[in-house]
Amino acid sequence: MFISDRQRDMLAYLRRYRICNEITELRFLLHGPVGAGKSSTINTIKSIFEERPFITCLVATDTTTSHTIDFQKFTVGSEKSGRVPIALYDVMGLEEGRAQGVHTDDIIKALKGHVRDGYRFQRTPIPEDSDYYIKDPTLDDKIHCLVSVLPADKITITSNAVIEKMKIIRREASTLGIPQMVLLTQVDKTCETVKESVNKVYQSRKIKEKMQECSHKLGVPMNCIFPVQNYYEETQLRPDINCLMLDTLIQLVHSASDFVERQTETTGNRKLVE
């Protein structure tokens, strides 16, 4: 498989990235409506680091119900390809109705570090007496960056109820000081020019319009919205898809790292570990 110099440099940068010694990894929580591409994003990132199509996170083909039913942690890299201090957390998709899909309170509790990996989502929020509830979370238990995932081709028809749930979660993340980024997926289904070459994603008028619509709906600044393309039918990796995702991931890592630095300033402990 051909790997461009740019991709090689970005991979090397992330593999040697240093984090504060008060945490073992930077933790990202991906949330959004059912079928937005959360699981596909995780698979795409893992594929890039493994340098081959890699499916570790099952994706729902029926977009009306969420395939993910647990709070799942996915690491990046491996012993063979090189570990990266990043953990991606997948959750059940958001749906209309208070009792449908993942409960907003569960995501908010996860942001605060109260939810342990492997928790199976229920119709009601996680109780404090659950074995999966962490009563006194440390910085290493908390989420360091909230990543909202929306499909560019369906953002116009995404229900107001789901958008409102996302805004509730975002407001709580803002209160906690947690950075929030948006991944705009399925850009290839939105613009024919981008389908032919992902490198033209930021030159596309249609993609810019979708970014503006996303910004208006969620209240997120344009510079916090990143159009990406996931692997979902390709059998070979593509340098253009890889570089776009890696460039986005670096921005997410910087935001999460800045948050952790701010949190550790109060302790006076800012040493770094390899």
Salt bridges, closest charged atoms under 4 A:
GLU25 OE2 - LYS73 NZ 2.83
ASP70 OD1 - ARG120 NE 2.76
GLU79 OE2 - ARG83 NE 3.68
ASP105 OD2 - HIS103 ND1 3.91
ASP153 OD2 - LYS154 NZ 3.30
GLU164 OE2 - ARG171 NH2 3.26
GLU172 OE2 - LYS112 NZ 3.69
GLU209 OE2 - ARG205 NH1 2.88
GLU213 OE1 - LYS210 NZ 3.90
ASP240 OD2 - ARG238 NH2 2.74
GLU261 OE1 - ARG270 NH2 3.02
